[in-house]
Amino acid sequence: MRLLLLGAQGQVGWELTRALASLGEVRALDRTSLDLANLDALQAVVRSSAADVIVNAAAYTNVERAESEKSLALRINGDAPRVLATEAARSRALLVHYSTDYVFDGTGARPYVETDSPNPRNVYGSSKLEGDLAVLGSDADAYIFRVGWVYGRRGHNFLATIERLAREREELRVVADQHGTPTWSRAIADTTALAIGQWVAARRADTESPTRGVYHMAAPDFTTWHEFASTIVAGLTLRDGHKRPVVREISTSDYPTAAARPAWTVLDSSRLLGTFGLALPSWRTQLGLCLDRQG
């Protein structure tokens, strides 16, 4: 199998470079070698790759900046997936694309399932929804894995920020009224590879592959940003004499941002389990494993 991986230097993409290696020959591209905003170049690269599997781990992910860069966010998160879906359908390749919990407005009271109606509250969420709809509206054999609160040992993310601030400050103030499912980038990559492996096996055996469509890929439990931060701080290895900071609760209104943030984006991943037989560990287990791996 030939696999084309886009966004290879991102949090999930970096982990996918390793996780996908057992499935075949992986051609991994990052933003320096392919700008997803250049749709003509994107089409050319996909066609020249002759890939059996296209994995799109690239996206415009700056939630705040997207409010002032709407056109760019829509181009990368909405138009680029449309090109990928068109090319995947043309070549009968599998397309794997990642979505976000921010396609929901956060007014729910139970974990969101895949059939719940999206209603994004910010430009980032809207741009990602455009990509989802483009992929679903195509004839491509595609899996859209919807994730949220992604963190890891690479890049800019909540874990890295809290670890840095915990070593600089005596007190951290973290939002306690937003609920979600923290997900380790390595868990996403490993689960993705297992799912793709099932499609590959079905293709080789000329049997029916797992049903295309949207799948939530999240822990079975949820938390708040405050509890997540408190757990990170509790697991830190600190320098001699450095005390752990106090992590205080604040509300969303105490921390105004340019982009509106949904208060509840908990995802139900039952469909992933029912179709692929795959489930992620609890968010605490994932975090513990991540903290044990310093690289």
Backbone hydrogen bonds in HBPLUS format (Angstrom, degrees):
<---DONOR---> <-ACCEPTOR-->    atom                        ^
c    i                          cat <-CA-CA->   ^        H-A-AA   ^      H-
h    n   atom  resd res      DA  || num        DHA   H-A  angle D-A-AA Bond
n    s   type  num  typ     dist DA aas  dist angle  dist       angle   num
A0025-GLU N   A0001-MET O   2.88 MM  24  6.29 144.4  2.01 171.7 170.5     1
A0052-ASP N   A0002-ARG O   2.75 MM  50  5.24 148.8  1.85 135.2 144.9     2
A0053-VAL N   A0002-ARG O   3.13 MM  51  6.50 150.9  2.22 156.4 160.5     3
A0003-LEU N   A0025-GLU O   2.82 MM  22  5.99 172.9  1.83 161.9 160.7     4
A0027-ARG N   A0003-LEU O   2.81 MM  24  6.16 166.4  1.83 164.5 168.1     5
A0004-LEU N   A0053-VAL O   2.85 MM  49  6.27 161.4  1.88 162.8 168.9     6
A0055-VAL N   A0004-LEU O   2.80 MM  51  6.12 172.0  1.81 169.3 171.0     7
A0005-LEU N   A0027-ARG O   2.86 MM  22  6.02 171.4  1.87 151.1 153.8     8
A0029-LEU N   A0005-LEU O   2.86 MM  24  6.13 168.5  1.87 168.3 170.6     9
A0006-LEU N   A0055-VAL O   2.92 MM  49  6.24 168.6  1.93 171.9 173.1    10
A0057-ALA N   A0006-LEU O   2.90 MM  51  5.57 147.2  2.01 141.8 145.5    11
A0007-GLY N   A0029-LEU O   2.95 MM  22  6.12 124.6  2.26 144.2 160.3    12
A0010-GLY N   A0007-GLY O   3.16 MM   3  5.60 166.7  2.18 116.9 120.9    13
A0008-ALA N   A0029-LEU O   2.94 MM  21  5.50 176.8  1.95 134.0 135.1    14
A0014-TRP N   A0010-GLY O   2.89 MM   4  5.64 160.5  1.92 142.0 145.9    15
A0016-LEU N   A0012-VAL O   2.87 MM   4  6.12 148.1  1.97 150.0 160.6    16
A0017-THR N   A0013-GLY O   3.04 MM   4  6.28 143.3  2.18 148.2 155.8    17
A0019-ALA N   A0015-GLU O   3.01 MM   4  6.26 171.4  2.02 150.6 153.4    18
A0020-LEU N   A0016-LEU O   2.85 MM   4  5.62 162.3  1.88 152.8 153.0    19
A0021-ALA N   A0018-ARG O   3.24 MM   3  5.53 151.3  2.33 107.6 115.8    20
A0023-LEU N   A0020-LEU O   2.91 MM   3  5.54 161.5  1.95 122.9 129.1    21
A0033-SER N   A0030-ASP O   3.09 MM   3  5.59 141.8  2.25 110.6 120.4    22
A0034-LEU N   A0030-ASP O   2.98 MM   4  6.14 133.9  2.19 148.3 162.2    23
A0038-ASN N   A0035-ASP O   2.92 MM   3  5.60 161.0  1.95 120.8 126.9    24
A0042-LEU N   A0038-ASN O   2.99 MM   4  6.23 152.4  2.07 148.3 157.1    25
A0043-GLN N   A0039-LEU O   2.98 MM   4  6.18 161.3  2.01 147.0 150.7    26
A0044-ALA N   A0040-ASP O   3.04 MM   4  6.28 160.4  2.08 146.9 152.3    27
A0045-VAL N   A0041-ALA O   2.94 MM   4  6.13 159.5  1.98 151.0 155.9    28
A0046-VAL N   A0042-LEU O   3.04 MM   4  6.25 165.3  2.06 153.6 157.3    29
A0047-ARG N   A0043-GLN O   3.00 MM   4  6.21 164.7  2.03 151.5 155.8    30
A0048-SER N   A0044-ALA O   2.96 MM   4  6.11 160.6  2.00 148.5 154.0    31
A0049-SER N   A0045-VAL O   3.01 MM   4  6.08 137.4  2.20 142.8 153.5    32
A0094-LEU N   A0052-ASP O   2.90 MM  42  6.34 160.2  1.94 149.3 148.3    33
A0054-ILE N   A0094-LEU O   2.71 MM  40  6.06 167.9  1.72 169.9 174.1    34
A0096-VAL N   A0054-ILE O   2.77 MM  42  6.15 161.5  1.80 165.2 170.1    35
A0056-ASN N   A0096-VAL O   2.78 MM  40  6.08 172.7  1.78 173.7 171.6    36
A0066-ALA N   A0062-ASN O   3.00 MM   4  6.01 147.7  2.11 153.2 161.6    37
A0067-GLU N   A0064-GLU O   3.19 MM   3  5.87 152.7  2.27 114.0 120.5    38
A0068-SER N   A0065-ARG O   2.94 MM   3  5.62 147.7  2.05 118.3 126.3    39
A0069-GLU N   A0065-ARG O   3.00 MM   4  6.15 121.4  2.36 139.9 155.0    40
A0073-ALA N   A0069-GLU O   3.01 MM   4  6.24 165.9  2.03 159.1 163.6    41
A0074-LEU N   A0070-LYS O   2.91 MM   4  6.07 161.7  1.95 154.4 159.2    42
A0075-ARG N   A0071-SER O   2.97 MM   4  6.11 147.0  2.08 141.1 150.5    43
A0076-ILE N   A0072-LEU O   3.02 MM   4  6.24 165.5  2.04 155.3 157.6    44
A0077-ASN N   A0073-ALA O   2.82 MM   4  5.75 163.4  1.84 150.6 156.3    45
A0078-GLY N   A0074-LEU O   2.76 MM   4  4.88 137.3  1.94 121.3 131.8    46
A0079-ASP N   A0074-LEU O   2.99 MM   5  6.53 148.3  2.09 148.3 158.3    47
A0080-ALA N   A0075-ARG O   2.95 MM   5  6.25 145.0  2.08 154.6 164.6    48
A0082-ARG N   A0079-ASP O   3.06 MM   3  5.10 121.5  2.42  96.6 111.9    49
A0083-VAL N   A0079-ASP O   3.11 MM   4  6.52 151.4  2.20 151.9 159.2    50
A0084-LEU N   A0080-ALA O   3.00 MM   4  6.33 162.3  2.03 154.2 159.2    51
A0085-ALA N   A0081-PRO O   2.85 MM   4  6.00 158.0  1.90 147.3 152.9    52
A0086-THR N   A0082-ARG O   2.99 MM   4  6.18 158.6  2.04 146.0 151.7    53
A0087-GLU N   A0083-VAL O   2.99 MM   4  6.22 162.1  2.02 153.2 157.6    54
A0088-ALA N   A0084-LEU O   2.83 MM   4  5.99 153.0  1.91 147.2 155.4    55
A0089-ALA N   A0085-ALA O   2.96 MM   4  6.10 158.5  2.01 147.0 152.2    56
A0090-ARG N   A0086-THR O   3.04 MM   4  6.23 152.4  2.12 140.9 148.9    57
A0091-SER N   A0087-GLU O   3.06 MM   4  6.24 152.4  2.14 146.3 152.0    58
A0092-ARG N   A0088-ALA O   2.85 MM   4  5.63 112.5  2.31 139.3 154.5    59
A0093-ALA N   A0088-ALA O   2.94 MM   5  4.74 146.1  2.06 136.7 141.8    60
A0095-LEU N   A0141-ASP O   2.95 MM  46  6.32 160.6  1.99 152.9 159.0    61
A0143-TYR N   A0095-LEU O   2.89 MM  48  6.38 153.2  1.97 159.2 168.1    62
A0097-HIS N   A0143-TYR O   2.92 MM  46  6.31 164.1  1.94 161.7 166.4    63
A0145-PHE N   A0097-HIS O   2.82 MM  48  6.29 151.0  1.91 162.2 166.3    64
A0099-SER N   A0145-PHE O   2.89 MM  46  5.89 160.1  1.93 125.4 131.1    65
A0147-VAL N   A0099-SER O   3.28 MM  48  6.20 173.1  2.28 119.0 117.2    66
A0103-VAL N   A0100-THR O   3.37 MM   3  6.13 153.1  2.44 118.2 118.6    67
A0101-ASP N   A0147-VAL O   2.91 MM  46  5.95 125.3  2.22 150.5 153.5    68
A0104-PHE N   A0101-ASP O   3.20 MM   3  6.14 168.6  2.21 124.6 127.1    69
A0119-ASN N   A0103-VAL O   2.75 MM  16  5.89 141.0  1.90 147.7 160.9    70
A0112-TYR N   A0266-VAL O   2.78 MM 154  6.15 161.7  1.81 159.2 152.8    71
A0268-ASP N   A0112-TYR O   2.80 MM 156  5.55 162.6  1.83 158.1 152.3    72
A0116-ASP N   A0113-VAL O   3.08 MM   3  5.63 165.8  2.10 118.4 122.9    73
A0126-SER N   A0122-ASN O   3.02 MM   4  6.28 157.7  2.07 150.3 157.3    74
A0127-SER N   A0123-VAL O   2.81 MM   4  5.98 159.1  1.85 157.1 162.1    75
A0128-LYS N   A0124-TYR O   3.02 MM   4  6.28 156.3  2.08 153.1 159.5    76
A0129-LEU N   A0125-GLY O   2.99 MM   4  6.17 151.2  2.07 143.6 151.8    77
A0130-GLU N   A0126-SER O   3.05 MM   4  6.33 148.2  2.15 143.9 151.8    78
A0131-GLY N   A0127-SER O   3.32 MM   4  6.66 149.9  2.42 139.6 146.3    79
A0132-ASP N   A0128-LYS O   3.01 MM   4  6.37 155.6  2.07 148.3 155.2    80
A0133-LEU N   A0129-LEU O   2.94 MM   4  6.18 167.5  1.96 157.7 159.4    81
A0134-ALA N   A0130-GLU O   3.00 MM   4  6.17 150.6  2.09 142.3 150.6    82
A0135-VAL N   A0131-GLY O   3.03 MM   4  6.25 159.7  2.07 151.0 155.4    83
A0136-LEU N   A0132-ASP O   2.91 MM   4  6.12 169.6  1.92 157.4 160.6    84
A0137-GLY N   A0133-LEU O   2.86 MM   4  5.81 141.7  2.01 138.5 148.5    85
A0138-SER N   A0135-VAL O   3.18 MM   3  5.34 160.9  2.22 105.6 111.3    86
A0213-GLY N   A0142-ALA O   2.93 MM  71  6.24 161.3  1.97 155.7 161.7    87
A0144-ILE N   A0213-GLY O   2.91 MM  69  5.97 168.2  1.92 144.0 145.0    88
A0215-TYR N   A0144-ILE O   2.76 MM  71  6.06 159.3  1.80 169.5 167.7    89
A0146-ARG N   A0215-TYR O   2.78 MM  69  6.04 161.3  1.82 148.9 155.5    90
A0217-MET N   A0146-ARG O   2.88 MM  71  5.76 169.8  1.89 156.6 153.6    91
A0183-THR N   A0149-TRP O   3.09 MM  34  5.93 163.4  2.12 126.3 128.9    92
A0151-TYR N   A0183-THR O   3.11 MM  32  6.33 150.2  2.21 148.3 150.8    93
A0185-SER N   A0151-TYR O   2.84 MM  34  5.84 154.1  1.91 170.5 174.4    94
A0161-THR N   A0157-ASN O   3.02 MM   4  6.25 160.0  2.06 154.3 160.5    95
A0162-ILE N   A0158-PHE O   2.91 MM   4  6.08 170.1  1.92 158.1 160.1    96
A0163-GLU N   A0159-LEU O   2.98 MM   4  6.13 164.1  2.01 154.4 159.0    97
A0164-ARG N   A0160-ALA O   3.05 MM   4  6.20 156.6  2.11 143.4 149.7    98
A0165-LEU N   A0161-THR O   2.93 MM   4  6.15 171.9  1.93 157.3 159.4    99
A0166-ALA N   A0162-ILE O   2.87 MM   4  5.85 150.7  1.96 146.3 154.3   100
A0167-ARG N   A0164-ARG O   3.18 MM   3  5.52 143.1  2.32 104.3 114.2   101
A0168-GLU N   A0165-LEU O   3.00 MM   3  4.95 150.3  2.09  99.5 109.0   102
A0169-ARG N   A0165-LEU O   2.89 MM   4  5.82 149.0  1.98 161.8 164.6   103
A0246-VAL N   A0170-GLU O   2.95 MM  76  6.34 156.5  2.01 145.3 140.2   104
A0172-LEU N   A0246-VAL O   2.75 MM  74  6.12 163.3  1.78 163.8 166.9   105
A0248-ARG N   A0172-LEU O   2.69 MM  76  6.03 161.1  1.73 175.5 171.5   106
A0174-VAL N   A0248-ARG O   2.94 MM  74  6.24 165.8  1.96 179.5 175.5   107
A0250-ILE N   A0174-VAL O   3.01 MM  76  5.65 142.4  2.15 135.2 133.1   108
A0226-HIS N   A0175-VAL O   2.93 MM  51  5.55 118.1  2.32 148.7 151.6   109
A0176-ALA N   A0250-ILE O   2.81 MM  74  5.84 149.9  1.90 175.9 170.2   110
A0179-HIS N   A0263-ALA O   2.72 MM  84  5.93 159.3  1.76 138.3 143.6   111
A0265-THR N   A0179-HIS O   2.90 MM  86  6.18 170.7  1.91 157.9 160.4   112
A0180-GLY N   A0223-THR O   2.98 MM  43  5.77 155.4  2.04 154.6 162.6   113
A0223-THR N   A0180-GLY O   2.99 MM  43  5.77 158.6  2.03 160.9 167.7   114
A0187-ALA N   A0184-TRP O   3.03 MM   3  5.32 122.6  2.37 105.0 119.0   115
A0188-ILE N   A0184-TRP O   3.14 MM   4  6.52 154.0  2.21 152.7 160.4   116
A0189-ALA N   A0185-SER O   3.00 MM   4  6.24 162.3  2.04 147.2 151.6   117
A0190-ASP N   A0186-ARG O   2.91 MM   4  6.06 167.6  1.93 151.5 154.7   118
A0191-THR N   A0187-ALA O   3.03 MM   4  6.02 161.2  2.07 142.9 148.5   119
A0192-THR N   A0188-ILE O   2.89 MM   4  6.00 154.5  1.96 147.3 155.0   120
A0193-ALA N   A0189-ALA O   2.96 MM   4  6.18 159.5  2.01 149.4 154.3   121
A0194-LEU N   A0190-ASP O   3.12 MM   4  6.38 153.2  2.19 143.7 150.4   122
A0195-ALA N   A0191-THR O   3.03 MM   4  6.28 153.9  2.10 146.3 153.3   123
A0196-ILE N   A0192-THR O   2.87 MM   4  6.15 165.2  1.89 158.2 162.0   124
A0197-GLY N   A0193-ALA O   2.88 MM   4  6.00 149.7  1.97 140.9 150.0   125
A0198-GLN N   A0194-LEU O   3.24 MM   4  6.56 139.0  2.42 137.7 146.5   126
A0198-GLN N   A0195-ALA O   3.09 MM   3  5.30 129.4  2.36  98.9 111.5   127
A0199-TRP N   A0195-ALA O   3.28 MM   4  6.73 151.2  2.36 144.4 151.9   128
A0199-TRP N   A0196-ILE O   3.00 MM   3  5.05 114.9  2.44  96.3 112.5   129
A0200-VAL N   A0196-ILE O   2.83 MM   4  6.15 163.1  1.86 159.8 164.6   130
A0201-ALA N   A0197-GLY O   2.97 MM   4  6.10 159.4  2.01 142.9 148.3   131
A0202-ALA N   A0198-GLN O   3.04 MM   4  6.23 155.8  2.10 142.4 148.7   132
A0203-ARG N   A0199-TRP O   2.89 MM   4  6.13 154.4  1.96 151.0 158.4   133
A0204-ARG N   A0200-VAL O   2.93 MM   4  6.18 162.7  1.96 154.3 158.4   134
A0205-ALA N   A0201-ALA O   2.98 MM   4  6.12 148.2  2.08 141.9 150.8   135
A0206-ASP N   A0202-ALA O   2.88 MM   4  5.75 108.3  2.41 134.0 150.3   136
A0207-THR N   A0202-ALA O   2.89 MM   5  4.93 164.4  1.92 144.9 148.8   137
A0206-ASP N   A0203-ARG O   3.20 MM   3  4.95 150.6  2.29  94.4 103.2   138
A0228-PHE N   A0224-THR O   2.90 MM   4  6.04 161.5  1.93 153.0 159.0   139
A0229-ALA N   A0225-TRP O   2.86 MM   4  6.02 161.4  1.89 147.8 152.6   140
A0230-SER N   A0226-HIS O   2.89 MM   4  6.10 159.4  1.93 149.3 155.4   141
A0231-THR N   A0227-GLU O   2.97 MM   4  6.13 153.2  2.05 146.2 152.5   142
A0232-ILE N   A0228-PHE O   3.03 MM   4  6.31 151.0  2.12 146.3 154.4   143
A0233-VAL N   A0229-ALA O   2.95 MM   4  6.21 166.3  1.97 155.7 158.6   144
A0234-ALA N   A0230-SER O   3.00 MM   4  6.16 154.1  2.06 141.8 149.0   145
A0235-GLY N   A0231-THR O   3.21 MM   4  6.35 134.6  2.43 135.4 145.7   146
A0235-GLY N   A0232-ILE O   3.08 MM   3  5.26 133.7  2.31  99.4 112.1   147
A0236-LEU N   A0233-VAL O   3.21 MM   3  5.25 166.3  2.23 106.6 110.7   148
A0242-HIS N   A0239-ARG O   3.04 MM   3  5.49 164.6  2.06 134.6 136.2   149
A0254-ASP N   A0251-SER O   2.92 MM   3  5.26 145.0  2.04 107.0 117.8   150
A0255-TYR N   A0252-THR O   3.02 MM   3  5.32 156.3  2.08 108.3 115.9   151
A0273-LEU N   A0269-SER O   3.36 MM   4  6.75 156.5  2.41 149.7 155.8   152
A0274-GLY N   A0270-SER O   2.85 MM   4  6.08 161.0  1.88 152.9 158.7   153
A0275-THR N   A0271-ARG O   2.92 MM   4  5.97 153.9  1.99 148.9 154.2   154
A0276-PHE N   A0272-LEU O   2.94 MM   4  5.65 154.9  2.00 141.2 148.6   155
A0277-GLY N   A0273-LEU O   2.80 MM   4  4.28 130.0  2.05 113.0 124.5   156
A0286-GLN N   A0282-SER O   3.02 MM   4  6.34 164.2  2.04 156.9 161.0   157
A0287-LEU N   A0283-TRP O   2.95 MM   4  6.10 163.0  1.98 145.8 150.6   158
A0288-GLY N   A0284-ARG O   2.89 MM   4  6.06 159.3  1.94 146.8 152.7   159
A0289-LEU N   A0285-THR O   3.01 MM   4  6.26 161.1  2.05 151.8 156.1   160
A0290-CYS N   A0286-GLN O   2.94 MM   4  6.19 157.0  2.00 150.2 157.0   161
A0291-LEU N   A0287-LEU O   2.83 MM   4  6.06 163.1  1.86 156.9 160.9   162
A0292-ASP N   A0288-GLY O   3.07 MM   4  6.22 136.8  2.26 139.3 150.4   163
A0293-ARG N   A0290-CYS O   3.00 MM   3  5.25 147.0  2.12 103.6 113.8   164
